[in-house]
Amino acid sequence: MDSKPRYHSVRLDKELCKGCTNCLMHCPTEAIRVRKGRAHILDERCIDCGECIRICDYHAKVAITDSLEDIKLFPYKIALPAPSLYGQFRGVADVGVILAALKRLGFDDVFEVARGADVVARAISEKLREPSLPRPLISSACPTVVRLIQVRFPDLIPHIVDVRQPMEVAAQIARAEFCKAHDCRPEQVGVFFITPCPAKMTAIASPLGQRTSAVTSAISMMEIYGHLRPLISKIQAEEKLHPSSTSYGIGWATSSGETQSIFQENALSVDGIQNCIRVLEEIENNKLSDLTFFEGNACTGGCVGGPLTFENNYVAKNSIRKLVAAARARCDSTPQQSVTAAELNKYATRMDKPIEPNTAMKLDDNLTVAMQKLQRMNEIIADLPGYDCGSCGSPTCRSFAEDIVLGYANEMECIHKMRDKLQTMAEQMVELAQTRR
């Protein structure tokens, strides 16, 4: 198995964990085990989707992000608000108010990730013109979906469009323009993404498809909401900043926003990690080869449903809808119109490093040994009850059999097997007692 250390934003607070099986049963990559009354996250399988954060009643799963105080470590600091941030504030009809409030928090400049999304949308539109690429092309925007493919669908990696995430493109543009305007060095400028999910923090520390991230770090929307909310009502008309993005860039906050921005009718947009898994299985089985583009969002509703957001995702989605309509009424420019070819070529939009498969689910690097372990696994599975109850500390009977083969568990940890064994032993003891003189 791959032993390379991995960074993860999602962590376990062992003091709060009660050893229940909620997280165990909801993890999409079976990355959690419960042993000795505590949950354990398997680093090599975790994709930082945050499902365990949502489901844990004891708040034992947390996302590690930077704090607002960390921006003080840089002489100059730029905020990169994700479009989903705009949906967190009910009744705010102008994105410019939120951007101005971010400046009041102590940032020297604010650059919209929605503008980065416009650039990415044009880059994807150009990419879709290449007939030799596999179909459907799969969006690279959601890092959770990309990591899911690495772990569970490695054969689909060639389908992932090799265009960088909007936050990465936005960070490049923001830093370059700020340095030019203020005559400072790039290393003096900290660029902080305001994130709706832990997967973005992980993508900054361990980039997907690129050697290094242009983003300095990420600050949780949950944390920044409390600082921004009281400031928004105090912003004067002259303070408001003029958004640089199109309405389509803002629309990336919700599911199907990316698809709409590339104007691709033969596309499919899916939200929710389990729904994404079902569609990826269809793609893997070559049942959707007539599709041109697939946009997968791990969170329900899109980024507005991220585990680090404050507002109800349906309310936030409605707020985004209104902001998009208002922006479109002012200017109906598309990303393909607003992003020039010169701007597209000026910044790195293509990935510079291949996305590699995650071998966490391999039984062994040696094919012969792996086949032997698989045979043993199937023998164990045939002897298990098949309840998938999670009482053994593994999410399913199949994963329990895998844990046994890999030496992480033994068969008697199955309570049903243990019960049958005890019943047999009890019957033998009764029979022995009856046959003794």
VOMI-531786 format. One record per residue (C-alpha): residue number from 1; residue in three letters; x, y, z. Coordinates in steps of 0.2 Angstrom, whole numbers, always signed. Layout:
// residues N
<gugu->NUM	guza->ala	px->X	py->Y	pz->Z>
...
This chain:
// residues 437
<gugu->1	guza->met	px->+0	py->+0	pz->+0>
<gugu->2	guza->asp	px->+5	py->+18	pz->-2>
<gugu->3	guza->ser	px->+14	py->+23	pz->+13>
<gugu->4	guza->lys	px->+17	py->+41	pz->+8>
<gugu->5	guza->pro	px->+11	py->+53	pz->+22>
<gugu->6	guza->arg	px->-4	py->+63	pz->+18>
<gugu->7	guza->tyr	px->-11	py->+80	pz->+25>
<gugu->8	guza->his	px->-29	py->+80	pz->+30>
<gugu->9	guza->ser	px->-39	py->+94	pz->+36>
<gugu->10	guza->val	px->-52	py->+82	pz->+44>
<gugu->11	guza->arg	px->-46	py->+76	pz->+61>
<gugu->12	guza->leu	px->-53	py->+66	pz->+76>
<gugu->13	guza->asp	px->-54	py->+73	pz->+93>
<gugu->14	guza->lys	px->-52	py->+57	pz->+103>
<gugu->15	guza->glu	px->-58	py->+65	pz->+119>
<gugu->16	guza->leu	px->-75	py->+68	pz->+112>
<gugu->17	guza->cys	px->-77	py->+52	pz->+102>
<gugu->18	guza->lys	px->-89	py->+40	pz->+110>
<gugu->19	guza->gly	px->-86	py->+25	pz->+98>
<gugu->20	guza->cys	px->-103	py->+25	pz->+90>
<gugu->21	guza->thr	px->-104	py->+20	pz->+72>
<gugu->22	guza->asn	px->-113	py->+35	pz->+64>
<gugu->23	guza->cys	px->-97	py->+41	pz->+55>
<gugu->24	guza->leu	px->-92	py->+23	pz->+51>
<gugu->25	guza->met	px->-108	py->+19	pz->+41>
<gugu->26	guza->his	px->-108	py->+36	pz->+32>
<gugu->27	guza->cys	px->-90	py->+37	pz->+25>
<gugu->28	guza->pro	px->-90	py->+35	pz->+6>
<gugu->29	guza->thr	px->-72	py->+28	pz->+5>
<gugu->30	guza->glu	px->-74	py->+17	pz->+21>
<gugu->31	guza->ala	px->-60	py->+27	pz->+29>
<gugu->32	guza->ile	px->-66	py->+25	pz->+47>
<gugu->33	guza->arg	px->-64	py->+10	pz->+59>
<gugu->34	guza->val	px->-70	py->+9	pz->+77>
<gugu->35	guza->arg	px->-57	py->+0	pz->+88>
<gugu->36	guza->lys	px->-57	py->-1	pz->+107>
<gugu->37	guza->gly	px->-71	py->+11	pz->+109>
<gugu->38	guza->arg	px->-64	py->+25	pz->+98>
<gugu->39	guza->ala	px->-65	py->+29	pz->+80>
<gugu->40	guza->his	px->-49	py->+29	pz->+69>
<gugu->41	guza->ile	px->-47	py->+38	pz->+52>
<gugu->42	guza->leu	px->-37	py->+29	pz->+39>
<gugu->43	guza->asp	px->-27	py->+42	pz->+32>
<gugu->44	guza->glu	px->-23	py->+33	pz->+16>
<gugu->45	guza->arg	px->-42	py->+32	pz->+12>
<gugu->46	guza->cys	px->-49	py->+49	pz->+19>
<gugu->47	guza->ile	px->-54	py->+61	pz->+5>
<gugu->48	guza->asp	px->-58	py->+75	pz->+17>
<gugu->49	guza->cys	px->-76	py->+76	pz->+11>
<gugu->50	guza->gly	px->-82	py->+81	pz->+29>
<gugu->51	guza->glu	px->-97	py->+69	pz->+29>
<gugu->52	guza->cys	px->-91	py->+63	pz->+46>
<gugu->53	guza->ile	px->-91	py->+81	pz->+53>
<gugu->54	guza->arg	px->-109	py->+82	pz->+48>
<gugu->55	guza->ile	px->-115	py->+66	pz->+55>
<gugu->56	guza->cys	px->-105	py->+66	pz->+72>
<gugu->57	guza->asp	px->-117	py->+70	pz->+86>
<gugu->58	guza->tyr	px->-103	py->+72	pz->+98>
<gugu->59	guza->his	px->-93	py->+85	pz->+87>
<gugu->60	guza->ala	px->-78	py->+73	pz->+88>
<gugu->61	guza->lys	px->-73	py->+76	pz->+70>
<gugu->62	guza->val	px->-66	py->+93	pz->+66>
<gugu->63	guza->ala	px->-59	py->+102	pz->+51>
<gugu->64	guza->ile	px->-42	py->+111	pz->+54>
<gugu->65	guza->thr	px->-41	py->+128	pz->+45>
<gugu->66	guza->asp	px->-31	py->+143	pz->+48>
<gugu->67	guza->ser	px->-38	py->+158	pz->+59>
<gugu->68	guza->leu	px->-41	py->+176	pz->+54>
<gugu->69	guza->glu	px->-26	py->+180	pz->+66>
<gugu->70	guza->asp	px->-15	py->+171	pz->+54>
<gugu->71	guza->ile	px->-16	py->+184	pz->+40>
<gugu->72	guza->lys	px->-6	py->+196	pz->+52>
<gugu->73	guza->leu	px->+9	py->+185	pz->+47>
<gugu->74	guza->phe	px->+11	py->+194	pz->+30>
<gugu->75	guza->pro	px->+14	py->+212	pz->+27>
<gugu->76	guza->tyr	px->+0	py->+211	pz->+13>
<gugu->77	guza->lys	px->-15	py->+200	pz->+14>
<gugu->78	guza->ile	px->-28	py->+196	pz->+0>
<gugu->79	guza->ala	px->-45	py->+188	pz->+4>
<gugu->80	guza->leu	px->-51	py->+175	pz->-9>
<gugu->81	guza->pro	px->-70	py->+173	pz->-6>
<gugu->82	guza->ala	px->-78	py->+158	pz->-13>
<gugu->83	guza->pro	px->-94	py->+162	pz->-22>
<gugu->84	guza->ser	px->-103	py->+152	pz->-9>
<gugu->85	guza->leu	px->-99	py->+165	pz->+4>
<gugu->86	guza->tyr	px->-111	py->+177	pz->-4>
<gugu->87	guza->gly	px->-125	py->+165	pz->+0>
<gugu->88	guza->gln	px->-122	py->+165	pz->+19>
<gugu->89	guza->phe	px->-130	py->+182	pz->+22>
<gugu->90	guza->arg	px->-149	py->+183	pz->+20>
<gugu->91	guza->gly	px->-156	py->+199	pz->+12>
<gugu->92	guza->val	px->-139	py->+205	pz->+5>
<gugu->93	guza->ala	px->-143	py->+211	pz->-13>
<gugu->94	guza->asp	px->-126	py->+217	pz->-18>
<gugu->95	guza->val	px->-110	py->+206	pz->-18>
<gugu->96	guza->gly	px->-100	py->+222	pz->-17>
<gugu->97	guza->val	px->-105	py->+225	pz->+1>
<gugu->98	guza->ile	px->-98	py->+208	pz->+6>
<gugu->99	guza->leu	px->-82	py->+212	pz->-3>
<gugu->100	guza->ala	px->-81	py->+228	pz->+6>
<gugu->101	guza->ala	px->-84	py->+220	pz->+23>
<gugu->102	guza->leu	px->-69	py->+208	pz->+20>
<gugu->103	guza->lys	px->-58	py->+223	pz->+18>
<gugu->104	guza->arg	px->-64	py->+230	pz->+34>
<gugu->105	guza->leu	px->-58	py->+214	pz->+42>
<gugu->106	guza->gly	px->-40	py->+218	pz->+39>
<gugu->107	guza->phe	px->-37	py->+212	pz->+21>
<gugu->108	guza->asp	px->-28	py->+224	pz->+10>
<gugu->109	guza->asp	px->-37	py->+218	pz->-6>
<gugu->110	guza->val	px->-51	py->+206	pz->-10>
<gugu->111	guza->phe	px->-51	py->+196	pz->-26>
<gugu->112	guza->glu	px->-66	py->+185	pz->-31>
<gugu->113	guza->val	px->-64	py->+167	pz->-34>
<gugu->114	guza->ala	px->-79	py->+169	pz->-45>
<gugu->115	guza->arg	px->-68	py->+178	pz->-57>
<gugu->116	guza->gly	px->-56	py->+163	pz->-56>
<gugu->117	guza->ala	px->-71	py->+153	pz->-61>
<gugu->118	guza->asp	px->-74	py->+163	pz->-76>
<gugu->119	guza->val	px->-57	py->+160	pz->-82>
<gugu->120	guza->val	px->-58	py->+142	pz->-79>
<gugu->121	guza->ala	px->-75	py->+141	pz->-88>
<gugu->122	guza->arg	px->-67	py->+148	pz->-103>
<gugu->123	guza->ala	px->-52	py->+136	pz->-102>
<gugu->124	guza->ile	px->-64	py->+121	pz->-100>
<gugu->125	guza->ser	px->-74	py->+127	pz->-115>
<gugu->126	guza->glu	px->-58	py->+127	pz->-125>
<gugu->127	guza->lys	px->-53	py->+110	pz->-119>
<gugu->128	guza->leu	px->-70	py->+103	pz->-124>
<gugu->129	guza->arg	px->-66	py->+107	pz->-142>
<gugu->130	guza->glu	px->-52	py->+93	pz->-142>
<gugu->131	guza->pro	px->-61	py->+78	pz->-150>
<gugu->132	guza->ser	px->-48	py->+66	pz->-144>
<gugu->133	guza->leu	px->-51	py->+67	pz->-126>
<gugu->134	guza->pro	px->-61	py->+54	pz->-117>
<gugu->135	guza->arg	px->-79	py->+57	pz->-114>
<gugu->136	guza->pro	px->-87	py->+62	pz->-103>
<gugu->137	guza->leu	px->-74	py->+74	pz->-97>
<gugu->138	guza->ile	px->-75	py->+76	pz->-78>
<gugu->139	guza->ser	px->-74	py->+92	pz->-68>
<gugu->140	guza->ser	px->-59	py->+95	pz->-58>
<gugu->141	guza->ala	px->-67	py->+109	pz->-47>
<gugu->142	guza->cys	px->-72	py->+98	pz->-32>
<gugu->143	guza->pro	px->-56	py->+91	pz->-24>
<gugu->144	guza->thr	px->-67	py->+79	pz->-14>
<gugu->145	guza->val	px->-74	py->+71	pz->-30>
<gugu->146	guza->val	px->-56	py->+71	pz->-38>
<gugu->147	guza->arg	px->-49	py->+62	pz->-23>
<gugu->148	guza->leu	px->-64	py->+50	pz->-23>
<gugu->149	guza->ile	px->-59	py->+45	pz->-41>
<gugu->150	guza->gln	px->-41	py->+43	pz->-35>
<gugu->151	guza->val	px->-47	py->+30	pz->-22>
<gugu->152	guza->arg	px->-62	py->+21	pz->-29>
<gugu->153	guza->phe	px->-62	py->+25	pz->-48>
<gugu->154	guza->pro	px->-44	py->+26	pz->-53>
<gugu->155	guza->asp	px->-48	py->+21	pz->-71>
<gugu->156	guza->leu	px->-57	py->+37	pz->-73>
<gugu->157	guza->ile	px->-42	py->+48	pz->-69>
<gugu->158	guza->pro	px->-39	py->+51	pz->-88>
<gugu->159	guza->his	px->-57	py->+58	pz->-89>
<gugu->160	guza->ile	px->-53	py->+72	pz->-77>
<gugu->161	guza->val	px->-51	py->+89	pz->-86>
<gugu->162	guza->asp	px->-33	py->+95	pz->-83>
<gugu->163	guza->val	px->-39	py->+113	pz->-79>
<gugu->164	guza->arg	px->-34	py->+120	pz->-61>
<gugu->165	guza->gln	px->-47	py->+124	pz->-48>
<gugu->166	guza->pro	px->-55	py->+142	pz->-48>
<gugu->167	guza->met	px->-47	py->+146	pz->-32>
<gugu->168	guza->glu	px->-29	py->+142	pz->-39>
<gugu->169	guza->val	px->-32	py->+153	pz->-54>
<gugu->170	guza->ala	px->-39	py->+167	pz->-44>
<gugu->171	guza->ala	px->-24	py->+166	pz->-32>
<gugu->172	guza->gln	px->-12	py->+168	pz->-46>
<gugu->173	guza->ile	px->-21	py->+183	pz->-53>
<gugu->174	guza->ala	px->-24	py->+191	pz->-36>
<gugu->175	guza->arg	px->-6	py->+190	pz->-31>
<gugu->176	guza->ala	px->+1	py->+196	pz->-48>
<gugu->177	guza->glu	px->-10	py->+211	pz->-50>
<gugu->178	guza->phe	px->-7	py->+216	pz->-31>
<gugu->179	guza->cys	px->+12	py->+215	pz->-33>
<gugu->180	guza->lys	px->+11	py->+225	pz->-49>
<gugu->181	guza->ala	px->+0	py->+239	pz->-41>
<gugu->182	guza->his	px->+9	py->+240	pz->-25>
<gugu->183	guza->asp	px->+27	py->+236	pz->-30>
<gugu->184	guza->cys	px->+30	py->+222	pz->-18>
<gugu->185	guza->arg	px->+37	py->+204	pz->-19>
<gugu->186	guza->pro	px->+26	py->+189	pz->-21>
<gugu->187	guza->glu	px->+32	py->+181	pz->-5>
<gugu->188	guza->gln	px->+26	py->+197	pz->+5>
<gugu->189	guza->val	px->+8	py->+193	pz->+0>
<gugu->190	guza->gly	px->-3	py->+181	pz->+9>
<gugu->191	guza->val	px->-18	py->+175	pz->-1>
<gugu->192	guza->phe	px->-31	py->+167	pz->+10>
<gugu->193	guza->phe	px->-46	py->+157	pz->+3>
<gugu->194	guza->ile	px->-62	py->+158	pz->+12>
<gugu->195	guza->thr	px->-68	py->+140	pz->+12>
<gugu->196	guza->pro	px->-84	py->+131	pz->+13>
<gugu->197	guza->cys	px->-76	py->+114	pz->+15>
<gugu->198	guza->pro	px->-61	py->+105	pz->+23>
<gugu->199	guza->ala	px->-56	py->+97	pz->+6>
<gugu->200	guza->lys	px->-50	py->+114	pz->+0>
<gugu->201	guza->met	px->-38	py->+116	pz->+14>
<gugu->202	guza->thr	px->-31	py->+99	pz->+10>
<gugu->203	guza->ala	px->-30	py->+104	pz->-8>
<gugu->204	guza->ile	px->-19	py->+119	pz->-3>
<gugu->205	guza->ala	px->-7	py->+108	pz->+7>
<gugu->206	guza->ser	px->-7	py->+93	pz->-5>
<gugu->207	guza->pro	px->-12	py->+101	pz->-22>
<gugu->208	guza->leu	px->-21	py->+90	pz->-35>
<gugu->209	guza->gly	px->-13	py->+91	pz->-52>
<gugu->210	guza->gln	px->+0	py->+104	pz->-48>
<gugu->211	guza->arg	px->+16	py->+105	pz->-39>
<gugu->212	guza->thr	px->+12	py->+119	pz->-27>
<gugu->213	guza->ser	px->-3	py->+129	pz->-23>
<gugu->214	guza->ala	px->-4	py->+148	pz->-26>
<gugu->215	guza->val	px->-15	py->+149	pz->-11>
<gugu->216	guza->thr	px->-7	py->+153	pz->+6>
<gugu->217	guza->ser	px->-20	py->+145	pz->+16>
<gugu->218	guza->ala	px->-39	py->+144	pz->+20>
<gugu->219	guza->ile	px->-50	py->+151	pz->+33>
<gugu->220	guza->ser	px->-67	py->+143	pz->+37>
<gugu->221	guza->met	px->-83	py->+152	pz->+32>
<gugu->222	guza->met	px->-90	py->+146	pz->+49>
<gugu->223	guza->glu	px->-76	py->+156	pz->+58>
<gugu->224	guza->ile	px->-77	py->+172	pz->+47>
<gugu->225	guza->tyr	px->-96	py->+173	pz->+47>
<gugu->226	guza->gly	px->-97	py->+180	pz->+64>
<gugu->227	guza->his	px->-84	py->+193	pz->+60>
<gugu->228	guza->leu	px->-92	py->+198	pz->+44>
<gugu->229	guza->arg	px->-111	py->+199	pz->+49>
<gugu->230	guza->pro	px->-110	py->+214	pz->+60>
<gugu->231	guza->leu	px->-99	py->+224	pz->+47>
<gugu->232	guza->ile	px->-111	py->+221	pz->+32>
<gugu->233	guza->ser	px->-124	py->+233	pz->+39>
<gugu->234	guza->lys	px->-111	py->+246	pz->+42>
<gugu->235	guza->ile	px->-104	py->+247	pz->+24>
<gugu->236	guza->gln	px->-108	py->+264	pz->+16>
<gugu->237	guza->ala	px->-112	py->+266	pz->-2>
<gugu->238	guza->glu	px->-95	py->+273	pz->-6>
<gugu->239	guza->glu	px->-86	py->+259	pz->+2>
<gugu->240	guza->lys	px->-94	py->+245	pz->-9>
<gugu->241	guza->leu	px->-82	py->+236	pz->-21>
<gugu->242	guza->his	px->-86	py->+233	pz->-39>
<gugu->243	guza->pro	px->-87	py->+214	pz->-43>
<gugu->244	guza->ser	px->-76	py->+209	pz->-57>
<gugu->245	guza->ser	px->-85	py->+192	pz->-60>
<gugu->246	guza->thr	px->-99	py->+188	pz->-71>
<gugu->247	guza->ser	px->-116	py->+181	pz->-65>
<gugu->248	guza->tyr	px->-110	py->+164	pz->-71>
<gugu->249	guza->gly	px->-95	py->+165	pz->-60>
<gugu->250	guza->ile	px->-106	py->+168	pz->-45>
<gugu->251	guza->gly	px->-117	py->+154	pz->-50>
<gugu->252	guza->trp	px->-102	py->+141	pz->-47>
<gugu->253	guza->ala	px->-108	py->+142	pz->-29>
<gugu->254	guza->thr	px->-122	py->+130	pz->-32>
<gugu->255	guza->ser	px->-123	py->+113	pz->-41>
<gugu->256	guza->ser	px->-125	py->+115	pz->-61>
<gugu->257	guza->gly	px->-116	py->+132	pz->-60>
<gugu->258	guza->glu	px->-101	py->+126	pz->-68>
<gugu->259	guza->thr	px->-111	py->+117	pz->-82>
<gugu->260	guza->gln	px->-121	py->+133	pz->-85>
<gugu->261	guza->ser	px->-105	py->+143	pz->-87>
<gugu->262	guza->ile	px->-98	py->+132	pz->-101>
<gugu->263	guza->phe	px->-114	py->+132	pz->-110>
<gugu->264	guza->gln	px->-113	py->+113	pz->-113>
<gugu->265	guza->glu	px->-131	py->+105	pz->-115>
<gugu->266	guza->asn	px->-124	py->+88	pz->-116>
<gugu->267	guza->ala	px->-118	py->+88	pz->-98>
<gugu->268	guza->leu	px->-124	py->+81	pz->-81>
<gugu->269	guza->ser	px->-123	py->+90	pz->-65>
<gugu->270	guza->val	px->-124	py->+79	pz->-49>
<gugu->271	guza->asp	px->-123	py->+84	pz->-30>
<gugu->272	guza->gly	px->-121	py->+74	pz->-15>
<gugu->273	guza->ile	px->-107	py->+62	pz->-12>
<gugu->274	guza->gln	px->-117	py->+46	pz->-14>
<gugu->275	guza->asn	px->-126	py->+52	pz->-29>
<gugu->276	guza->cys	px->-109	py->+56	pz->-37>
<gugu->277	guza->ile	px->-103	py->+38	pz->-33>
<gugu->278	guza->arg	px->-118	py->+31	pz->-42>
<gugu->279	guza->val	px->-115	py->+41	pz->-58>
<gugu->280	guza->leu	px->-96	py->+38	pz->-57>
<gugu->281	guza->glu	px->-100	py->+19	pz->-57>
<gugu->282	guza->glu	px->-111	py->+22	pz->-73>
<gugu->283	guza->ile	px->-96	py->+31	pz->-81>
<gugu->284	guza->glu	px->-84	py->+17	pz->-76>
<gugu->285	guza->asn	px->-96	py->+4	pz->-83>
<gugu->286	guza->asn	px->-96	py->+14	pz->-100>
<gugu->287	guza->lys	px->-115	py->+18	pz->-99>
<gugu->288	guza->leu	px->-113	py->+37	pz->-101>
<gugu->289	guza->ser	px->-100	py->+37	pz->-115>
<gugu->290	guza->asp	px->-112	py->+48	pz->-125>
<gugu->291	guza->leu	px->-111	py->+62	pz->-112>
<gugu->292	guza->thr	px->-99	py->+77	pz->-115>
<gugu->293	guza->phe	px->-96	py->+83	pz->-97>
<gugu->294	guza->phe	px->-99	py->+78	pz->-79>
<gugu->295	guza->glu	px->-100	py->+90	pz->-65>
<gugu->296	guza->gly	px->-99	py->+82	pz->-48>
<gugu->297	guza->asn	px->-102	py->+91	pz->-31>
<gugu->298	guza->ala	px->-98	py->+81	pz->-16>
<gugu->299	guza->cys	px->-110	py->+92	pz->-5>
<gugu->300	guza->thr	px->-129	py->+93	pz->-7>
<gugu->301	guza->gly	px->-133	py->+109	pz->-17>
<gugu->302	guza->gly	px->-115	py->+112	pz->-22>
<gugu->303	guza->cys	px->-102	py->+122	pz->-12>
<gugu->304	guza->val	px->-117	py->+131	pz->-3>
<gugu->305	guza->gly	px->-119	py->+115	pz->+6>
<gugu->306	guza->gly	px->-101	py->+113	pz->+12>
<gugu->307	guza->pro	px->-98	py->+107	pz->+30>
<gugu->308	guza->leu	px->-90	py->+123	pz->+35>
<gugu->309	guza->thr	px->-104	py->+135	pz->+29>
<gugu->310	guza->phe	px->-116	py->+144	pz->+42>
<gugu->311	guza->glu	px->-132	py->+146	pz->+32>
<gugu->312	guza->asn	px->-144	py->+132	pz->+28>
<gugu->313	guza->asn	px->-139	py->+126	pz->+11>
<gugu->314	guza->tyr	px->-156	py->+128	pz->+3>
<gugu->315	guza->val	px->-158	py->+146	pz->+9>
<gugu->316	guza->ala	px->-140	py->+149	pz->+3>
<gugu->317	guza->lys	px->-144	py->+142	pz->-14>
<gugu->318	guza->asn	px->-159	py->+154	pz->-15>
<gugu->319	guza->ser	px->-149	py->+169	pz->-10>
<gugu->320	guza->ile	px->-136	py->+164	pz->-24>
<gugu->321	guza->arg	px->-150	py->+163	pz->-36>
<gugu->322	guza->lys	px->-156	py->+181	pz->-32>
<gugu->323	guza->leu	px->-138	py->+187	pz->-33>
<gugu->324	guza->val	px->-135	py->+179	pz->-50>
<gugu->325	guza->ala	px->-152	py->+186	pz->-57>
<gugu->326	guza->ala	px->-147	py->+204	pz->-51>
<gugu->327	guza->ala	px->-129	py->+202	pz->-58>
<gugu->328	guza->arg	px->-137	py->+196	pz->-75>
<gugu->329	guza->ala	px->-149	py->+211	pz->-75>
<gugu->330	guza->arg	px->-134	py->+223	pz->-74>
<gugu->331	guza->cys	px->-123	py->+214	pz->-86>
<gugu->332	guza->asp	px->-127	py->+198	pz->-96>
<gugu->333	guza->ser	px->-109	py->+195	pz->-101>
<gugu->334	guza->thr	px->-103	py->+177	pz->-102>
<gugu->335	guza->pro	px->-86	py->+170	pz->-96>
<gugu->336	guza->gln	px->-82	py->+167	pz->-114>
<gugu->337	guza->gln	px->-85	py->+185	pz->-118>
<gugu->338	guza->ser	px->-77	py->+193	pz->-102>
<gugu->339	guza->val	px->-61	py->+183	pz->-102>
<gugu->340	guza->thr	px->-50	py->+187	pz->-116>
<gugu->341	guza->ala	px->-38	py->+175	pz->-125>
<gugu->342	guza->ala	px->-23	py->+186	pz->-118>
<gugu->343	guza->glu	px->-29	py->+184	pz->-100>
<gugu->344	guza->leu	px->-32	py->+165	pz->-103>
<gugu->345	guza->asn	px->-14	py->+163	pz->-109>
<gugu->346	guza->lys	px->-6	py->+175	pz->-96>
<gugu->347	guza->tyr	px->-9	py->+163	pz->-81>
<gugu->348	guza->ala	px->-7	py->+145	pz->-78>
<gugu->349	guza->thr	px->-24	py->+137	pz->-80>
<gugu->350	guza->arg	px->-18	py->+119	pz->-85>
<gugu->351	guza->met	px->-12	py->+107	pz->-72>
<gugu->352	guza->asp	px->+7	py->+104	pz->-72>
<gugu->353	guza->lys	px->+7	py->+87	pz->-63>
<gugu->354	guza->pro	px->-2	py->+71	pz->-67>
<gugu->355	guza->ile	px->-16	py->+65	pz->-55>
<gugu->356	guza->glu	px->-10	py->+48	pz->-48>
<gugu->357	guza->pro	px->-21	py->+34	pz->-42>
<gugu->358	guza->asn	px->-23	py->+31	pz->-23>
<gugu->359	guza->thr	px->-18	py->+13	pz->-20>
<gugu->360	guza->ala	px->-26	py->+13	pz->-3>
<gugu->361	guza->met	px->-38	py->-1	pz->-8>
<gugu->362	guza->lys	px->-25	py->-12	pz->-15>
<gugu->363	guza->leu	px->-23	py->-28	pz->-5>
<gugu->364	guza->asp	px->-5	py->-30	pz->-10>
<gugu->365	guza->asp	px->+8	py->-23	pz->-22>
<gugu->366	guza->asn	px->+12	py->-40	pz->-27>
<gugu->367	guza->leu	px->-2	py->-46	pz->-39>
<gugu->368	guza->thr	px->+0	py->-65	pz->-34>
<gugu->369	guza->val	px->-1	py->-61	pz->-15>
<gugu->370	guza->ala	px->-16	py->-49	pz->-19>
<gugu->371	guza->met	px->-25	py->-63	pz->-28>
<gugu->372	guza->gln	px->-22	py->-75	pz->-13>
<gugu->373	guza->lys	px->-28	py->-62	pz->-1>
<gugu->374	guza->leu	px->-44	py->-59	pz->-11>
<gugu->375	guza->gln	px->-47	py->-77	pz->-11>
<gugu->376	guza->arg	px->-46	py->-78	pz->+7>
<gugu->377	guza->met	px->-57	py->-62	pz->+9>
<gugu->378	guza->asn	px->-71	py->-71	pz->-1>
<gugu->379	guza->glu	px->-69	py->-86	pz->+10>
<gugu->380	guza->ile	px->-71	py->-75	pz->+25>
<gugu->381	guza->ile	px->-86	py->-66	pz->+18>
<gugu->382	guza->ala	px->-95	py->-82	pz->+14>
<gugu->383	guza->asp	px->-94	py->-87	pz->+32>
<gugu->384	guza->leu	px->-100	py->-70	pz->+39>
<gugu->385	guza->pro	px->-118	py->-66	pz->+42>
<gugu->386	guza->gly	px->-119	py->-51	pz->+29>
<gugu->387	guza->tyr	px->-128	py->-39	pz->+41>
<gugu->388	guza->asp	px->-116	py->-25	pz->+38>
<gugu->389	guza->cys	px->-121	py->-19	pz->+55>
<gugu->390	guza->gly	px->-104	py->-11	pz->+60>
<gugu->391	guza->ser	px->-103	py->-19	pz->+77>
<gugu->392	guza->cys	px->-86	py->-26	pz->+73>
<gugu->393	guza->gly	px->-79	py->-9	pz->+70>
<gugu->394	guza->ser	px->-78	py->-10	pz->+51>
<gugu->395	guza->pro	px->-92	py->-3	pz->+40>
<gugu->396	guza->thr	px->-97	py->-18	pz->+31>
<gugu->397	guza->cys	px->-94	py->-37	pz->+31>
<gugu->398	guza->arg	px->-83	py->-35	pz->+16>
<gugu->399	guza->ser	px->-72	py->-22	pz->+24>
<gugu->400	guza->phe	px->-71	py->-32	pz->+40>
<gugu->401	guza->ala	px->-65	py->-47	pz->+29>
<gugu->402	guza->glu	px->-52	py->-35	pz->+21>
<gugu->403	guza->asp	px->-47	py->-30	pz->+38>
<gugu->404	guza->ile	px->-44	py->-48	pz->+44>
<gugu->405	guza->val	px->-34	py->-52	pz->+28>
<gugu->406	guza->leu	px->-23	py->-37	pz->+31>
<gugu->407	guza->gly	px->-21	py->-41	pz->+50>
<gugu->408	guza->tyr	px->-31	py->-27	pz->+57>
<gugu->409	guza->ala	px->-44	py->-38	pz->+65>
<gugu->410	guza->asn	px->-49	py->-55	pz->+69>
<gugu->411	guza->glu	px->-65	py->-65	pz->+65>
<gugu->412	guza->met	px->-71	py->-66	pz->+83>
<gugu->413	guza->glu	px->-73	py->-47	pz->+83>
<gugu->414	guza->cys	px->-89	py->-51	pz->+74>
<gugu->415	guza->ile	px->-102	py->-51	pz->+88>
<gugu->416	guza->his	px->-113	py->-63	pz->+78>
<gugu->417	guza->lys	px->-99	py->-75	pz->+75>
<gugu->418	guza->met	px->-94	py->-73	pz->+94>
<gugu->419	guza->arg	px->-112	py->-77	pz->+99>
<gugu->420	guza->asp	px->-113	py->-93	pz->+88>
<gugu->421	guza->lys	px->-96	py->-98	pz->+95>
<gugu->422	guza->leu	px->-102	py->-96	pz->+113>
<gugu->423	guza->gln	px->-118	py->-105	pz->+110>
<gugu->424	guza->thr	px->-109	py->-119	pz->+103>
<gugu->425	guza->met	px->-97	py->-119	pz->+118>
<gugu->426	guza->ala	px->-112	py->-119	pz->+130>
<gugu->427	guza->glu	px->-120	py->-133	pz->+121>
<gugu->428	guza->gln	px->-104	py->-143	pz->+122>
<gugu->429	guza->met	px->-102	py->-140	pz->+140>
<gugu->430	guza->val	px->-120	py->-145	pz->+144>
<gugu->431	guza->glu	px->-117	py->-161	pz->+134>
<gugu->432	guza->leu	px->-101	py->-164	pz->+143>
<gugu->433	guza->ala	px->-110	py->-162	pz->+160>
<gugu->434	guza->gln	px->-124	py->-174	pz->+155>
<gugu->435	guza->thr	px->-112	py->-187	pz->+150>
<gugu->436	guza->arg	px->-101	py->-187	pz->+165>
<gugu->437	guza->arg	px->-104	py->-199	pz->+179>
